[in-house]
Amino acid sequence: MSETSPKGTEPHPASPKPEEEKKKTSLKVTVHFRAAGGNTPILKRKKFKVNGANQFSSIVAFLRKNLKLRSSDTLYLYCAQAFSPSPEEVVQDLFSCFQLNNELIIYYCTTDCWG
């Protein structure tokens, strides 16, 4: 006699486990900040791990806080030395497109550098 299991008791092979879902949403991304421009303040620590699910606006706020800038001070951030990401952009998306040596390199300055 062969044993059979009742239908519906076996887990669906394509369904992700809850632990895997958490790992995807809490993926950490290494962000490397590089100062650009003449009188831009320099961070003591340049590499940070941030949650990849966060929006780019959280990086702007984080950097503004660490540089001790006032809300009236200008701060420009650039990805790939070319463009300024939208504040709504997801950090993980930027990382997957523009990573270099497993880091997302963000240039920052207090004056407009790359237009």
N, C-alpha and C positions, 0 to 999 in steps of 0.2 A: 504494500500500500504506500502511496506517495502522499507526503504532507503538502498541503496547500495553505497558503495564508489567505485570510479574507481580504476582499478588495478594499482598498482605501487605507489599509494599515501601513503600507510601505511608503516611505517618503518619496516624493517625486524627485527624480535624479537631477532635473534642471533647476529646481528651486534652490536659491542660495540660503545658506544658513544665517541665522541672525548675527553671529560673530563676524561673518564675512561682510555683511551689510555695514556693520559698525566700522570695520577697517576701511572700507571704501569712503565713508563719509568723514572719518577722522584722519585721513592721510596727511602726514606732515610733509611740508615742502621746505627745503633749505633756501632761504633768500639771502643773497649776498649784496649788501649795499656798498656802492662806490660813489665817493664824492666827485663832483665835476664842477668846473668853474673856479673862479679866483678866490673869493672869500667865503666859500661854503664851509660850514662847520663840519668837522670830521668826527665820526663815531669812534669810541674806544674799541668797541666790539663790532665787527662788521658782518658777521654771519648769524642768522637767527632761524629757528624752525617755527613755522607758522602752520596753522590749519589750512589745508588746501581747499576746504569748502568755503572759506571766508571770501568776501568780496575784496577787491583791490582797495576800496575805501578804508578798510581796516588797517592796511599797510600804511596808507597815508597818515592816518591818525596815530599809529604806533610810532612812525618815524618822527612826526611832528612833536610828539611827547618826549622822545629820547633826545632830540636835538634842542629841546626847551625853547621852541619857537612860539611866538605869540600868534594869536589868530589873525592878526593883521599882517604878519610876515608871509611873503610868498614862498612857495615850495613847489618845485617842478620835479616830477619823477618820470623817468624814461625807461623803457624796456628795449633792449637790443640797440641802444644808442640811437634810436630812430623815432619812436613814437611814445606818446603818453597814453597809457591804457585808461579806458573808461572806469570810473569809480564802481560801476556795477559788474565789471568783469570778474569772473571767478579765478582765484589764484591758481588752482589746479589746471585750468585751461591754459593760462599763460605759461605755466611750467611745462606742460606737455608740448607746447609749440616752440618755446624759446629757451629751453634749458641748455646749459653749457656745463659740462663736467658735473652733471647731476645737481646743479644749482640754478636758481632763477636770479640773474644779475639785474639789479635795479640801480640805475644811476640817479643821483639826486643833486639838485643845486638850488640856489636861491635866486639865480638869474636865468633867463631863458637861454638854453644852450643850443638845442637842435631844432628849434622852431616847431 
